[in-house]
Amino acid sequence: SDSNMLNYVSKRLGGTVTAPMIRGWRFWSQFLGFGFMNEMVFLPNAYIYVKNVLRLMNLEEMQEYTMSDFMTRFMQYGRIMLPASMSEKNLNIAMSSALRELHDNGEIVLKFGSDQEMKWILYPSKELFNQPVSSVVYKGVKS
């Protein structure tokens, strides 16, 4: 329960920790990049979370998936990372950052295909890959 958690954290820190302190920590931790808030649920490090979801998705290595197929599969396990409505196909900053990091680490390949209609938009960034994504090649996540 919440009170058990507060008691545990207070005991471990050697001082009183209140519910407003915990709520404040969640927002600061998001601001500082330690995790992501979604509907008052804190998700630590989106890259790690998305990697864990990819393991559950049972994707075939070196297989290319359309972004729509990839996201349908992802939503079975990782819906909490995504906004309630995906009709506009815009990915939030946490999901976009996780996909870019997976791409940069060679665990997936994000592909842009100008001839494909079903493109998903990554949250704008100064990163190297900033084009709309039409497909994903799964190469296998690293331990």
PAPA-541010 format. One record per residue (C-alpha): x, y, z; residue number from 0; residue in three letters; chain. Coordinates in nm, 2 decimals, decimal comma, padded with zeros to 4 digits. Layout:
BEGIN
+--------+--------+--------+-----+------+-------+
:   east :  north :     up :  nr : rest : kette :
+--------+--------+--------+-----+------+-------+
:      X :      Y :      Z : NUM :  ALA :     A :
...
+--------+--------+--------+-----+------+-------+
//
This chain:
BEGIN
+--------+--------+--------+-----+------+-------+
:   east :  north :     up :  nr : rest : kette :
+--------+--------+--------+-----+------+-------+
:  00,00 :  00,00 :  00,00 :   0 :  SER :     A :
:  00,10 :  00,37 : -00,02 :   1 :  ASP :     A :
:  00,14 :  00,40 :  00,35 :   2 :  SER :     A :
:  00,37 :  00,09 :  00,36 :   3 :  ASN :     A :
:  00,58 :  00,24 :  00,09 :   4 :  MET :     A :
:  00,61 :  00,58 :  00,26 :   5 :  LEU :     A :
:  00,71 :  00,40 :  00,59 :   6 :  ASN :     A :
:  00,97 :  00,19 :  00,41 :   7 :  TYR :     A :
:  01,12 :  00,49 :  00,23 :   8 :  VAL :     A :
:  01,12 :  00,70 :  00,54 :   9 :  SER :     A :
:  01,29 :  00,43 :  00,74 :  10 :  LYS :     A :
:  01,55 :  00,38 :  00,46 :  11 :  ARG :     A :
:  01,63 :  00,75 :  00,44 :  12 :  LEU :     A :
:  01,62 :  00,81 :  00,81 :  13 :  GLY :     A :
:  01,36 :  01,09 :  00,79 :  14 :  GLY :     A :
:  00,99 :  01,14 :  00,72 :  15 :  THR :     A :
:  00,88 :  01,12 :  00,36 :  16 :  VAL :     A :
:  00,53 :  01,23 :  00,28 :  17 :  THR :     A :
:  00,30 :  01,17 : -00,01 :  18 :  ALA :     A :
:  00,35 :  01,52 : -00,16 :  19 :  PRO :     A :
:  00,72 :  01,46 : -00,15 :  20 :  MET :     A :
:  00,69 :  01,14 : -00,35 :  21 :  ILE :     A :
:  00,45 :  01,31 : -00,60 :  22 :  ARG :     A :
:  00,70 :  01,59 : -00,64 :  23 :  GLY :     A :
:  00,99 :  01,35 : -00,69 :  24 :  TRP :     A :
:  00,80 :  01,18 : -00,98 :  25 :  ARG :     A :
:  00,77 :  01,51 : -01,18 :  26 :  PHE :     A :
:  01,13 :  01,62 : -01,11 :  27 :  TRP :     A :
:  01,26 :  01,27 : -01,21 :  28 :  SER :     A :
:  01,08 :  01,31 : -01,54 :  29 :  GLN :     A :
:  01,22 :  01,66 : -01,59 :  30 :  PHE :     A :
:  01,57 :  01,54 : -01,52 :  31 :  LEU :     A :
:  01,53 :  01,25 : -01,76 :  32 :  GLY :     A :
:  01,53 :  00,96 : -01,51 :  33 :  PHE :     A :
:  01,19 :  00,83 : -01,64 :  34 :  GLY :     A :
:  00,85 :  00,91 : -01,79 :  35 :  PHE :     A :
:  00,51 :  01,00 : -01,63 :  36 :  MET :     A :
:  00,20 :  00,86 : -01,79 :  37 :  ASN :     A :
: -00,13 :  00,92 : -01,62 :  38 :  GLU :     A :
:  00,03 :  00,95 : -01,28 :  39 :  MET :     A :
:  00,24 :  00,63 : -01,33 :  40 :  VAL :     A :
:  00,61 :  00,67 : -01,33 :  41 :  PHE :     A :
:  00,80 :  00,46 : -01,58 :  42 :  LEU :     A :
:  01,18 :  00,45 : -01,53 :  43 :  PRO :     A :
:  01,40 :  00,48 : -01,84 :  44 :  ASN :     A :
:  01,19 :  00,43 : -02,15 :  45 :  ALA :     A :
:  01,48 :  00,26 : -02,33 :  46 :  TYR :     A :
:  01,49 : -00,02 : -02,08 :  47 :  ILE :     A :
:  01,12 : -00,05 : -02,07 :  48 :  TYR :     A :
:  01,08 : -00,07 : -02,45 :  49 :  VAL :     A :
:  01,37 : -00,33 : -02,46 :  50 :  LYS :     A :
:  01,17 : -00,55 : -02,22 :  51 :  ASN :     A :
:  00,86 : -00,51 : -02,43 :  52 :  VAL :     A :
:  01,05 : -00,61 : -02,74 :  53 :  LEU :     A :
:  01,16 : -00,93 : -02,57 :  54 :  ARG :     A :
:  00,79 : -01,01 : -02,50 :  55 :  LEU :     A :
:  00,68 : -00,94 : -02,86 :  56 :  MET :     A :
:  00,86 : -01,25 : -03,00 :  57 :  ASN :     A :
:  00,98 : -01,07 : -03,31 :  58 :  LEU :     A :
:  01,19 : -01,25 : -03,56 :  59 :  GLU :     A :
:  01,55 : -01,13 : -03,59 :  60 :  GLU :     A :
:  01,64 : -00,95 : -03,91 :  61 :  MET :     A :
:  01,27 : -00,93 : -04,00 :  62 :  GLN :     A :
:  01,12 : -00,60 : -04,12 :  63 :  GLU :     A :
:  00,79 : -00,49 : -03,98 :  64 :  TYR :     A :
:  00,57 : -00,21 : -04,10 :  65 :  THR :     A :
:  00,54 :  00,06 : -03,83 :  66 :  MET :     A :
:  00,17 : -00,01 : -03,80 :  67 :  SER :     A :
:  00,23 : -00,38 : -03,75 :  68 :  ASP :     A :
:  00,51 : -00,31 : -03,50 :  69 :  PHE :     A :
:  00,30 : -00,07 : -03,30 :  70 :  MET :     A :
:  00,00 : -00,31 : -03,29 :  71 :  THR :     A :
:  00,23 : -00,57 : -03,15 :  72 :  ARG :     A :
:  00,39 : -00,32 : -02,91 :  73 :  PHE :     A :
:  00,05 : -00,21 : -02,77 :  74 :  MET :     A :
: -00,02 : -00,57 : -02,65 :  75 :  GLN :     A :
:  00,25 : -00,53 : -02,39 :  76 :  TYR :     A :
:  00,36 : -00,17 : -02,38 :  77 :  GLY :     A :
:  00,04 :  00,04 : -02,41 :  78 :  ARG :     A :
:  00,13 :  00,24 : -02,10 :  79 :  ILE :     A :
:  00,41 :  00,40 : -02,29 :  80 :  MET :     A :
:  00,17 :  00,54 : -02,55 :  81 :  LEU :     A :
: -00,10 :  00,81 : -02,55 :  82 :  PRO :     A :
: -00,46 :  00,68 : -02,53 :  83 :  ALA :     A :
: -00,53 :  00,78 : -02,89 :  84 :  SER :     A :
: -00,29 :  00,68 : -03,16 :  85 :  MET :     A :
: -00,50 :  00,80 : -03,45 :  86 :  SER :     A :
: -00,25 :  01,08 : -03,55 :  87 :  GLU :     A :
:  00,04 :  00,84 : -03,54 :  88 :  LYS :     A :
:  00,26 :  01,08 : -03,34 :  89 :  ASN :     A :
:  00,49 :  00,92 : -03,09 :  90 :  LEU :     A :
:  00,56 :  01,09 : -02,75 :  91 :  ASN :     A :
:  00,91 :  01,19 : -02,64 :  92 :  ILE :     A :
:  00,97 :  00,88 : -02,43 :  93 :  ALA :     A :
:  00,88 :  00,63 : -02,70 :  94 :  MET :     A :
:  01,07 :  00,84 : -02,96 :  95 :  SER :     A :
:  01,38 :  00,86 : -02,75 :  96 :  SER :     A :
:  01,37 :  00,48 : -02,67 :  97 :  ALA :     A :
:  01,34 :  00,39 : -03,04 :  98 :  LEU :     A :
:  01,62 :  00,63 : -03,13 :  99 :  ARG :     A :
:  01,85 :  00,47 : -02,87 : 100 :  GLU :     A :
:  01,76 :  00,12 : -02,99 : 101 :  LEU :     A :
:  01,84 :  00,23 : -03,34 : 102 :  HIS :     A :
:  02,17 :  00,39 : -03,24 : 103 :  ASP :     A :
:  02,27 :  00,08 : -03,05 : 104 :  ASN :     A :
:  02,20 : -00,14 : -03,35 : 105 :  GLY :     A :
:  01,91 : -00,33 : -03,19 : 106 :  GLU :     A :
:  01,66 : -00,21 : -03,44 : 107 :  ILE :     A :
:  01,68 : -00,02 : -03,76 : 108 :  VAL :     A :
:  01,43 :  00,26 : -03,81 : 109 :  LEU :     A :
:  01,35 :  00,30 : -04,18 : 110 :  LYS :     A :
:  01,20 :  00,59 : -04,37 : 111 :  PHE :     A :
:  01,02 :  00,50 : -04,69 : 112 :  GLY :     A :
:  00,87 :  00,79 : -04,88 : 113 :  SER :     A :
:  00,65 :  00,56 : -05,08 : 114 :  ASP :     A :
:  00,47 :  00,41 : -04,78 : 115 :  GLN :     A :
:  00,15 :  00,57 : -04,65 : 116 :  GLU :     A :
:  00,17 :  00,45 : -04,29 : 117 :  MET :     A :
:  00,44 :  00,67 : -04,14 : 118 :  LYS :     A :
:  00,47 :  00,74 : -03,77 : 119 :  TRP :     A :
:  00,62 :  01,07 : -03,65 : 120 :  ILE :     A :
:  00,89 :  01,07 : -03,39 : 121 :  LEU :     A :
:  00,89 :  01,35 : -03,14 : 122 :  TYR :     A :
:  01,12 :  01,63 : -03,28 : 123 :  PRO :     A :
:  01,48 :  01,60 : -03,17 : 124 :  SER :     A :
:  01,83 :  01,71 : -03,27 : 125 :  LYS :     A :
:  01,92 :  01,34 : -03,30 : 126 :  GLU :     A :
:  02,04 :  01,19 : -03,63 : 127 :  LEU :     A :
:  01,72 :  01,00 : -03,71 : 128 :  PHE :     A :
:  01,44 :  01,25 : -03,73 : 129 :  ASN :     A :
:  01,23 :  01,13 : -04,03 : 130 :  GLN :     A :
:  00,89 :  00,97 : -04,01 : 131 :  PRO :     A :
:  00,92 :  00,60 : -03,96 : 132 :  VAL :     A :
:  00,76 :  00,36 : -04,20 : 133 :  SER :     A :
:  00,91 :  00,03 : -04,09 : 134 :  SER :     A :
:  01,13 : -00,13 : -03,82 : 135 :  VAL :     A :
:  01,39 : -00,40 : -03,87 : 136 :  VAL :     A :
:  01,43 : -00,60 : -03,55 : 137 :  TYR :     A :
:  01,80 : -00,71 : -03,51 : 138 :  LYS :     A :
:  01,77 : -00,84 : -03,15 : 139 :  GLY :     A :
:  01,81 : -00,66 : -02,82 : 140 :  VAL :     A :
:  02,13 : -00,67 : -02,63 : 141 :  LYS :     A :
:  02,14 : -00,80 : -02,27 : 142 :  SER :     A :
+--------+--------+--------+-----+------+-------+
//
